[in-house]
C-alpha cells in the first residue's frame, strides 16, 4: 500500500505538453489562405472541365421567322403556330428558341417559330 502526503498532492505539476515552435505571422496566414483558395479554384476548374458537348452536331429544329406586328401577343402567335392546340407548350418552345425572359414582345421583333 502506498501513501501520499498532502504536500505531494498539491505540489506535483501535471506533465505539460510541449508548445509548438511553429508560428504563423500575418503574412504566413495570408499565404496559407491564398494557397487554399488556389487549390479550391484548381479543383473547380478540373471538375468543370468535363464537357457534355459532343463532336457531332445535332439536327436543328425546323423554324420559320415571324415578324411581330403592332398589338401581337405571344399567345396569338403561339396559337396560330400550334397545330395540335397546345398553346402553352408552343409558348414554352418559342420562349426557349428565342431566349425570351417574358412574354413581352416589341413590334418589329423577329421571332423564330418551330415548324412541325
C-alpha angles and dihedrals in degrees: 000000000000127000129211125194126217089246091061094046096057100038101050113099121213116244106273120220112243111250119242114253094209113097127174119222122211090265090050092052090050090051092049092050092048091049090051091051091048091051090049090049092049091050090049092051092049092049093045094047092075099102123203092204120112133214092242122077117231124236111269118236111252109249142178127210118239123191111219112232131202110290095012116139130198088245092056093049093045094047090052091049098042107093095178094049096245097130095168092057091047091051089053091049092049092048092050094044093051097034092238118173094199141006092261114124132187124217109257093027116136116226129192109226121195113243116206 
